[in-house]
Amino acid sequence: MANGIVLAGGGAGGAVVSIALNAIIHRLGIAWAFRIHCLLVAFTGLPAAFVIRERVPYKPCGLIDW
């Protein structure tokens, strides 16, 4: 259920971003649309990347995990 909700949210988010970028391209041009999109992705993605933690600690192993 949780995976389904996450995947549905990703699809809906992609649709919203595409519609929003189309509107920004028509109003401000493609260069500013990419700049705005880059800033929005950076401001939302970087904090999320710093918050994510692994549930199981990482165990280093050799080249082949026997």
N, CA, C and O atoms as a MOPAC input file, in Angstrom:
PM7 MOZYME 1SCF
protein

 N      0.82400 1    -1.18500 1     0.00000 1
 C      0.00000 1     0.00000 1     0.00000 1
 C      0.87800 1     1.26300 1     0.00000 1
 O      0.63400 1     2.20700 1    -0.75100 1
 N      1.90000 1     1.25200 1     0.85900 1
 C      2.77300 1     2.42600 1     0.93900 1
 C      3.50900 1     2.65400 1    -0.38300 1
 O      3.63800 1     3.79000 1    -0.83800 1
 N      3.98800 1     1.57800 1    -0.99100 1
 C      4.67700 1     1.73100 1    -2.27500 1
 C      3.73200 1     2.25500 1    -3.34400 1
 O      4.13100 1     3.07500 1    -4.17100 1
 N      2.50000 1     1.80200 1    -3.34200 1
 C      1.52000 1     2.30100 1    -4.30300 1
 C      1.25500 1     3.78500 1    -4.13000 1
 O      1.13200 1     4.52000 1    -5.11000 1
 N      1.16600 1     4.22300 1    -2.88100 1
 C      0.94100 1     5.65400 1    -2.61100 1
 C      2.13500 1     6.47900 1    -3.08200 1
 O      1.96400 1     7.54800 1    -3.66800 1
 N      3.33600 1     5.98300 1    -2.82800 1
 C      4.54200 1     6.70000 1    -3.25500 1
 C      4.60000 1     6.79200 1    -4.77400 1
 O      4.89200 1     7.85800 1    -5.31700 1
 N      4.32800 1     5.69500 1    -5.46300 1
 C      4.37500 1     5.71500 1    -6.92600 1
 C      3.28200 1     6.60100 1    -7.51800 1
 O      3.51600 1     7.29400 1    -8.50800 1
 N      2.10700 1     6.58400 1    -6.92800 1
 C      1.03000 1     7.45600 1    -7.41100 1
 C      1.39200 1     8.92500 1    -7.19400 1
 O      1.11900 1     9.77000 1    -8.04600 1
 N      2.00400 1     9.21900 1    -6.05600 1
 C      2.43500 1    10.59500 1    -5.79400 1
 C      3.50600 1    11.05100 1    -6.76000 1
 O      3.52100 1    12.20700 1    -7.18200 1
 N      4.40800 1    10.13700 1    -7.11200 1
 C      5.44100 1    10.48700 1    -8.09000 1
 C      4.85700 1    10.78100 1    -9.45800 1
 O      5.29100 1    11.71100 1   -10.13800 1
 N      3.87800 1     9.99500 1    -9.86100 1
 C      3.22400 1    10.24900 1   -11.15000 1
 C      2.44800 1    11.55100 1   -11.15200 1
 O      2.51200 1    12.31700 1   -12.11400 1
 N      1.71600 1    11.80300 1   -10.07700 1
 C      0.95000 1    13.05500 1    -9.97200 1
 C      1.89400 1    14.25000 1    -9.91100 1
 O      1.62100 1    15.28800 1   -10.51400 1
 N      3.00200 1    14.11100 1    -9.18500 1
 C      3.97600 1    15.20000 1    -9.11200 1
 C      4.60100 1    15.49300 1   -10.46100 1
 O      4.81400 1    16.65400 1   -10.80900 1
 N      4.89700 1    14.45200 1   -11.22500 1
 C      5.44800 1    14.65300 1   -12.56100 1
 C      4.47500 1    15.37700 1   -13.47800 1
 O      4.87600 1    16.21400 1   -14.28700 1
 N      3.19100 1    15.04900 1   -13.34900 1
 C      2.17300 1    15.72800 1   -14.16600 1
 C      2.06200 1    17.20100 1   -13.78200 1
 O      1.96400 1    18.06800 1   -14.65000 1
 N      2.07900 1    17.47900 1   -12.49100 1
 C      1.96700 1    18.86900 1   -12.03000 1
 C      3.18800 1    19.68000 1   -12.45700 1
 O      3.05000 1    20.82300 1   -12.89200 1
 N      4.37300 1    19.10200 1   -12.33600 1
 C      5.59400 1    19.80800 1   -12.73500 1
 C      5.57000 1    20.09900 1   -14.22700 1
 O      5.97200 1    21.18300 1   -14.65000 1
 N      5.10900 1    19.15200 1   -15.02700 1
 C      5.07300 1    19.37500 1   -16.46600 1
 C      4.10800 1    20.50700 1   -16.84100 1
 O      4.42200 1    21.33300 1   -17.69800 1
 N      2.95400 1    20.54300 1   -16.20700 1
 C      1.98800 1    21.62000 1   -16.47600 1
 C      2.52300 1    22.95900 1   -16.00200 1
 O      2.38100 1    23.96600 1   -16.69500 1
 N      3.14200 1    22.97900 1   -14.81700 1
 C      3.68600 1    24.22900 1   -14.28400 1
 C      4.83600 1    24.74600 1   -15.14300 1
 O      4.91400 1    25.94300 1   -15.42100 1
 N      5.72800 1    23.85000 1   -15.56500 1
 C      6.84300 1    24.28900 1   -16.40500 1
 C      6.36200 1    24.80900 1   -17.75600 1
 O      6.93500 1    25.75700 1   -18.29400 1
 N      5.33200 1    24.20600 1   -18.30000 1
 C      4.78000 1    24.69700 1   -19.55600 1
 C      4.27100 1    26.13100 1   -19.39500 1
 O      4.49600 1    26.97200 1   -20.26500 1
 N      3.59100 1    26.40700 1   -18.29100 1
 C      3.09100 1    27.76000 1   -18.04100 1
 C      4.24500 1    28.73900 1   -17.83500 1
 O      4.19300 1    29.86800 1   -18.32300 1
 N      5.28100 1    28.31900 1   -17.12000 1
 C      6.43200 1    29.20300 1   -16.88700 1
 C      7.18000 1    29.46700 1   -18.19400 1
 O      7.65300 1    30.58100 1   -18.42100 1
 N      7.29000 1    28.46000 1   -19.04700 1
 C      7.96900 1    28.64900 1   -20.33600 1
 C      7.24000 1    29.69200 1   -21.16700 1
 O      7.87800 1    30.53800 1   -21.79500 1
 N      5.91400 1    29.64500 1   -21.18000 1
 C      5.15000 1    30.61100 1   -21.97900 1
 C      5.22800 1    32.02100 1   -21.39900 1
 O      5.14400 1    32.99500 1   -22.14800 1
 N      5.38500 1    32.15100 1   -20.08600 1
 C      5.43200 1    33.48000 1   -19.47400 1
 C      6.83500 1    34.06900 1   -19.43000 1
 O      7.01400 1    35.25400 1   -19.71200 1
 N      7.84500 1    33.25400 1   -19.07600 1
 C      9.17900 1    33.79500 1   -18.83100 1
 C     10.23900 1    33.32100 1   -19.81400 1
 O     11.32200 1    33.90300 1   -19.87100 1
 N      9.95900 1    32.29700 1   -20.57600 1
 C     10.95100 1    31.75300 1   -21.49700 1
 C     11.58800 1    30.49800 1   -20.92600 1
 O     11.48300 1    30.20700 1   -19.73400 1
 N     12.25000 1    29.76500 1   -21.80900 1
 C     12.77500 1    28.46000 1   -21.41000 1
 C     13.96200 1    28.57500 1   -20.45800 1
 O     14.12200 1    27.73500 1   -19.57300 1
 N     14.78800 1    29.59100 1   -20.62400 1
 C     15.95800 1    29.73200 1   -19.75300 1
 C     15.52500 1    29.93900 1   -18.30000 1
 O     16.05200 1    29.29000 1   -17.39600 1
 N     14.56900 1    30.84000 1   -18.07400 1
 C     14.10300 1    31.08700 1   -16.70600 1
 C     13.30000 1    29.91100 1   -16.16700 1
 O     13.29500 1    29.66500 1   -14.96000 1
 N     12.63100 1    29.19200 1   -17.03700 1
 C     11.89000 1    28.01400 1   -16.58700 1
 C     12.85100 1    26.96800 1   -16.02100 1
 O     12.57700 1    26.37200 1   -14.97900 1
 N     13.97300 1    26.74700 1   -16.70200 1
 C     14.95700 1    25.79200 1   -16.20000 1
 C     15.61500 1    26.29200 1   -14.92300 1
 O     15.88700 1    25.50100 1   -14.02100 1
 N     15.87300 1    27.58100 1   -14.83300 1
 C     16.46600 1    28.12900 1   -13.60100 1
 C     15.52700 1    27.95300 1   -12.41200 1
 O     15.95300 1    27.53400 1   -11.33600 1
 N     14.26100 1    28.27000 1   -12.60700 1
 C     13.27500 1    28.13000 1   -11.52600 1
 C     13.11200 1    26.67300 1   -11.14200 1
 O     13.04600 1    26.35000 1    -9.95600 1
 N     13.04500 1    25.79200 1   -12.12400 1
 C     12.90200 1    24.35900 1   -11.84400 1
 C     14.11300 1    23.83600 1   -11.07700 1
 O     13.95700 1    23.05000 1   -10.14300 1
 N     15.30700 1    24.25700 1   -11.45500 1
 C     16.52300 1    23.84200 1   -10.76600 1
 C     16.50400 1    24.28700 1    -9.31600 1
 O     16.85000 1    23.50500 1    -8.43000 1
 N     16.10900 1    25.52000 1    -9.05400 1
 C     16.05900 1    26.01500 1    -7.67700 1
 C     15.02200 1    25.26700 1    -6.84800 1
 O     15.27400 1    24.93500 1    -5.69000 1
 N     13.85900 1    25.00000 1    -7.43500 1
 C     12.82900 1    24.26200 1    -6.69500 1
 C     13.28100 1    22.84200 1    -6.36700 1
 O     13.04600 1    22.35100 1    -5.26300 1
 N     13.92400 1    22.19000 1    -7.31900 1
 C     14.41900 1    20.83300 1    -7.06600 1
 C     15.51000 1    20.85500 1    -5.99800 1
 O     15.54700 1    19.98100 1    -5.13200 1
 N     16.39300 1    21.84200 1    -6.05500 1
 C     17.47100 1    21.93700 1    -5.06400 1
 C     16.91500 1    22.21000 1    -3.67200 1
 O     17.36100 1    21.59700 1    -2.70200 1
 N     15.94500 1    23.12500 1    -3.55600 1
 C     15.39600 1    23.48600 1    -2.24300 1
 C     14.54300 1    22.37800 1    -1.63800 1
 O     14.38900 1    22.32200 1    -0.41800 1
 N     13.98900 1    21.50300 1    -2.45700 1
 C     13.19400 1    20.40400 1    -1.90800 1
 C     13.97200 1    19.09700 1    -1.84100 1
 O     13.75500 1    18.29900 1    -0.92900 1
 N     14.86500 1    18.86800 1    -2.78000 1
 C     15.57900 1    17.59800 1    -2.83600 1
 C     16.75600 1    17.49700 1    -1.88600 1
 O     16.96600 1    16.44700 1    -1.27900 1
 N     17.52400 1    18.55900 1    -1.74600 1
 C     18.69100 1    18.49800 1    -0.86800 1
 C     18.32000 1    18.29300 1     0.60200 1
 O     18.92200 1    17.43800 1     1.25100 1
 N     17.36500 1    19.03000 1     1.15500 1
 C     16.99600 1    18.74000 1     2.55400 1
 C     16.45900 1    17.32200 1     2.72800 1
 O     16.74500 1    16.67500 1     3.73600 1
 N     15.69900 1    16.84200 1     1.77800 1
 C     15.17200 1    15.47600 1     1.87000 1
 C     16.31100 1    14.46400 1     1.82800 1
 O     16.25700 1    13.45700 1     2.53500 1
 N     17.33200 1    14.70200 1     1.02400 1
 C     18.46300 1    13.78200 1     0.93900 1
 C     19.26200 1    13.75100 1     2.23800 1
 O     19.80700 1    12.70800 1     2.59800 1
 N     19.34200 1    14.87300 1     2.94400 1
 C     20.08000 1    14.90800 1     4.20500 1
 C     19.30800 1    14.24600 1     5.34300 1
 O     19.91600 1    13.79300 1     6.31300 1
 N     17.98200 1    14.18300 1     5.24200 1
 C     17.15500 1    13.62000 1     6.30800 1
 C     17.07000 1    12.09300 1     6.22200 1
 O     16.88500 1    11.43000 1     7.24200 1
 N     17.20100 1    11.53400 1     5.02500 1
 C     17.03600 1    10.09300 1     4.82400 1
 C     18.16900 1     9.33900 1     5.52400 1
 O     19.34300 1     9.68600 1     5.39100 1
 N     17.79300 1     8.31100 1     6.26200 1
 C     18.77500 1     7.45300 1     6.92900 1
 C     18.47200 1     6.00500 1     6.59900 1
 O     17.33600 1     5.65000 1     6.28800 1
 N     19.49600 1     5.17900 1     6.67000 1
 C     19.30700 1     3.75500 1     6.43600 1
 C     18.82200 1     3.09500 1     7.71200 1
 O     19.26900 1     3.44200 1     8.80500 1
 N     17.90600 1     2.14100 1     7.57800 1
 C     17.39500 1     1.43200 1     8.74500 1
 C     18.39500 1     0.42100 1     9.25400 1
 O     18.52100 1     0.23100 1    10.46400 1
 N     19.10800 1    -0.23000 1     8.35700 1
 C     20.08900 1    -1.24300 1     8.73400 1
 C     21.47200 1    -0.66200 1     8.47900 1
 O     21.72900 1    -0.14900 1     7.38900 1
 N     22.37000 1    -0.73100 1     9.46200 1
 C     23.70400 1    -0.16400 1     9.23500 1
 C     24.44000 1    -0.88900 1     8.10900 1
 O     24.26500 1    -2.09100 1     7.91000 1
 N     25.23700 1    -0.16600 1     7.40100 1
 C     26.01400 1    -0.69700 1     6.27200 1
 C     27.19500 1    -1.49700 1     6.80100 1
 O     27.93500 1    -1.02300 1     7.66300 1
 N     27.37200 1    -2.70600 1     6.28700 1
 C     28.50700 1    -3.54800 1     6.65600 1
 C     29.41100 1    -3.67900 1     5.44800 1
 O     29.01100 1    -4.25200 1     4.43400 1
 N     30.62300 1    -3.15800 1     5.54100 1
 C     31.51900 1    -3.30200 1     4.39400 1
 C     31.92000 1    -4.75600 1     4.19500 1
 O     32.13700 1    -5.48200 1     5.16500 1
 N     32.01700 1    -5.17700 1     2.95300 1
 C     32.42200 1    -6.54100 1     2.64000 1
 C     33.47400 1    -6.48500 1     1.53600 1
 O     33.77300 1    -5.41800 1     0.99900 1
 N     34.02000 1    -7.63000 1     1.21200 1
 C     35.05900 1    -7.70300 1     0.18000 1
 C     34.47500 1    -7.51900 1    -1.19900 1
 O     33.33500 1    -7.08300 1    -1.35900 1
 N     35.26500 1    -7.85200 1    -2.18000 1
 C     34.84500 1    -7.71700 1    -3.56500 1
 C     33.67300 1    -8.65100 1    -3.87500 1
 O     32.76500 1    -8.29200 1    -4.62400 1
 N     33.70200 1    -9.84500 1    -3.29400 1
 C     32.61800 1   -10.82000 1    -3.48000 1
 C     32.00700 1   -11.13000 1    -2.12400 1
 O     32.72700 1   -11.46900 1    -1.18400 1
 N     30.70900 1   -11.02100 1    -2.01100 1
 C     30.02000 1   -11.31500 1    -0.75600 1
 C     29.66600 1   -12.79700 1    -0.74700 1
 O     28.65900 1   -13.19800 1    -1.32900 1
 N     30.50100 1   -13.62400 1    -0.08000 1
 C     30.29800 1   -15.06700 1    -0.05500 1
 C     29.11200 1   -15.39300 1     0.80400 1
 O     28.76600 1   -16.56400 1     0.96000 1

